Amino acid sequence: MMPNRGADVRKPINMGGLRGLPDILAPGLPVIFCGINPGATAALAGRHFVSRTNRFWRVLHRAGFTPQEIDPEDDRSILRHGCGLTVAVARPTPGANDLSRLELKRAGAALKRKIRRYDPRVVAFLGKPAFAAITGNNAVSWGRQPELFGGAVAWVLPNPSGRNLNFSFEALVLAYSELKAALGPIAADVNAKASRQALPATAASTACPD
């Protein structure tokens, strides 16, 4: 569900002491998927995308990120396939629309620091509204964004929640497949830029006499 676009501040909902989900991250991953915040079901289970109506794991498999559909109980195994998981806001809520745009915006700085620290090639945001609130850009398009986020390529994907009726399962697979296909060229581009940046220093060091 979409974050509230009206009031900047909404009264936090008492979730009975539920804690946020632990990140599933490692340095230098090809992609980190960034959800909005934990829903009640996920927070209770302590697992990402555990709701039966959420299509994330099925879509990820069909799009070619994983060789088989991952069971949410084994969510950490996603690291073996070069993917990580985090959320923009740690606070659990019944739905993402229970977050204000102000709360999302305030979470942006910490999220950007996290992305810089883990240094993925791509950070993929699941849904336009959260990315728009975090960046202050209200004209967000799908796919690759023109500006980096925390030093990583920013990519916006449709939210796989079952509540997102704007995208069928097939449409989600197509959108996620486009990201999967782009990871190779993005990696090549990153490596090429790193090589070009290293050339002057290398040339200078070889030109210096002992």
HUBELCOR-V962062 format. One record per backbone hydrogen bond with DSSP energy under -0.5 kcal/mol. CO is the residue of the C=O (numbers start at 1). NH is the residue of the N-H. Records with the same first field share a line. If there is no record, write none. Layout:
CO=NH / NH
//
This chain:
4=101
7=101
8=102
13=15
15=18
23=25
24=85
26=29
29=121
30=122
31=84
32=124
33=35 / 86
34=126
35=88
36=89
38=93
39=43
40=44
41=45
42=46 / 47
47=50
51=54
55=59
56=60
57=61
58=62
59=63
60=65 / 66
61=64
71=74
72=75
74=77
75=78
76=79
77=80
78=81 / 83
79=82
82=31
84=33
85=24
86=35
89=38
95=98
96=99
99=4
100=104
101=105
102=106
103=107
104=108
105=108
106=110
107=111
108=112
109=113
110=114
111=115
112=116
113=117
114=118
115=119
118=28
121=153
122=32 / 124
123=125 / 155
124=34
125=127 / 157
127=131
128=132
129=133
130=134
131=135
132=136 / 137
136=138
143=156
149=152
152=149
153=123
154=145
155=125 / 157
156=143
157=127
160=55
161=164
163=165
164=167
168=172
169=173
170=174
171=175
172=176
173=177
174=178
175=179
176=180
177=181
178=182
179=183
180=183 / 184
181=185
182=186
183=187
184=188
185=189
186=190
187=191
188=192
189=193
190=194
191=195
192=196
193=197
194=198
195=199
196=200
197=201
198=202
199=203
200=204
201=205
202=206
203=207
204=208
//
